[in-house]
Amino acid sequence: MSNIIDNLRQKVAGYLLKREISKQPHKASIHNLQTAETAGILFDATKPDNLKIVKELASELKEFNIKSQFLGYINKSKRDDDYIGDNTYSFVCKKDFGFFYAPKSENITRFIDTPFHLLFVLTDDFLFPITYIGSLSKAHFKAGRANIDNDMFDFMIELKKGDTIKELKKQIIHYLSIINNK
């Protein structure tokens, strides 16, 4: 019974999200690691290993003088004490969203409204709250894994089955470092 309700909830939420996207269509402007000054990193923080990978990404972006902000989604009803945010890292969970996944948290709204030059969406699986945030983000250039939500991204990486976000991060960094923005 719960699955039926969740499926119906996601269908209605998908409809509402498409309506919201149509009000503010996204127009990509290409950025690479040399032209970007800011980056938003949206990631699945449910797995503790993902936070380590994101911290590696933070240090890599610093080498390019890119200021970063991170928003981790924890696919649980509430955050554990392990996930305490600061000015750079914020963490949200299911309770930070309404029934149809509309954000209830100021952290989410602020992240969506920030016009990052780059947005990295680092997730292994489809998670509707991440799709919601990524789709509505005002970021100029959005990168992530293919087949998660292809409409959300301007730049997608196709990975083999079993590859993790560590490989996704590595591939995005590789390609964004060689993309020529002339």
N, C-alpha and C positions, 0 to 999 in steps of 0.2 A: 504494500500500500504506500509506503514511504517513497518508493521509486516512482510511482505514478505521480505523486504530488511533486516530487523534485523535477520530473520531466515537464510537467505542466508549468511549474514555476519558471523553469529555464526558457520554455517557449514564449511565455508572456514577457519575461525579462528580455529575451532576444528581440521581440517585437518593439518593446519600449526603447531598447538600446538603438535599434535601427532608426527609430523616429528621432531620437536625440542626435544621432550622427547626421541625419539629413538636415538638421537645423544649423549645424556647424561643420560643413564638409572639410576634410583634411586635404591640404595641398602640400605635397612633399617638396622640400628643397634639400638637395643632396649635400651632405656633409661627410667629411672623412675625419680621420684622427688629427690631421694637420689643420683643418679649418674649424673644427668644433671647439667651443669654449666651455660648454656645459653639457652634462649628460645626466639622464635619469635612468636608474636601473630598477626595474620592476622584476621581482623574483619570487619563486616559491620557497618560502622560509620554513616550510613544514619539516624538511629534512635538514638536520643541523650541518651536514657536510656542505650544503649549498651556501651557507653563510661564509664558510672559509673560501669558497670559490669566488664569491662576490667581493670579499676583501682583497683577494689577489687582483681582481679586475680593478678595484679602486687604486691599488698601487701602480698598475699598468697605465691607467688613465692619467695619474699624476705625472708620469714621465712625459706625457704630451701636454701638460699644463691644462688639463680639462678638469673643471670643478664638477664634482658628482654629488648627487643625492640618491638615496636608496630607499625603496619601499618594499618591504617583504610581506608577503601574504602567508599567514599560517592557516592551513585548512583545518581549523579546530574552532570550537565554540568560544574559547577564550585563550589568551596568551599565557604561556608559562612565564615564570620569573626569569628564565634564561634570555628572554627577548625584551630588553629595555632599550628604548630608542634615545637618540640625541638629535642634534641639529642635522647630522648627515644621514643617520639610519633611523627609519621609522618602521614599525611593525603593526600590522592590522590583522584582524581575524574575522570570523563569521559575524560576530556581534557588531562589527563596525559597518555592516551593510543592512539595508532594509530587506523585506521579504522578497522583493524583486531585484535585489542586488544594487539598488541605488545607495551611494555612499552616505553614511551618517557621520563619518569622522571628518574633522577639519584637516587632518593629515592627508587624507585621500583627496579631498577637494583641492587642497593647495598643490599636491603633486600633479593632479590632472591639469590645473591651470598654469603650471610653470612651463614656459616655452623653451624647453631644452633643445639644444641643437641636435642631440642624439638621444634616442630612447632604446635601451636594451631590454628586451623581455626575455628573461631566462627562466624557462620552465620546461619540464619533461612532458607534462600532460596538460590537457585542456582543463582549465579552472575558470569558471565563468567570472568570478570577481576580478581575476587578472585580465581577462578579455575585456571586461567592462572598463577598467582603468586604462588599459592600453589603447583601446579604441577611441576613448574620449580625450586622451592626452593631447595637449596642444604642442607636443614635440614636433620639430621640423622633419626629422628623419627617423623612422622606426624600424628596428631590426630585431629578428627573432627566428624561431624554429618554424620551418615550413610544416604545413598540415596541422598546426595548432589552431590558427585562425588566419587564413591567408589574406582576408580583407583588411586586417589590421596593419599589416606590415608593408613597408616600402622596400625592404631588403630581407630576403629569407635565406636561411641555410638549410639544406636538405641533409639530414643525418641518417646514419644507419640505425637499424633497430638495436636498442641496447646502449646507444651513446648517451652520455649524461650532459648536464649543463656545463660541465668542465670542457667538453669537446665543443659545445655550442659557443661558449665564450672564446675559446681559442680560435675558432673559425671566423667569428665576427671580427675579432681584433685583427686577424690576418687580412681579411678582405677589406676592412675599412682602412687599413694602413696602405693598401696598394691602389685603392680607388683614386683616380685622378679627377680632381674637381676644377677643371679649366673652363 
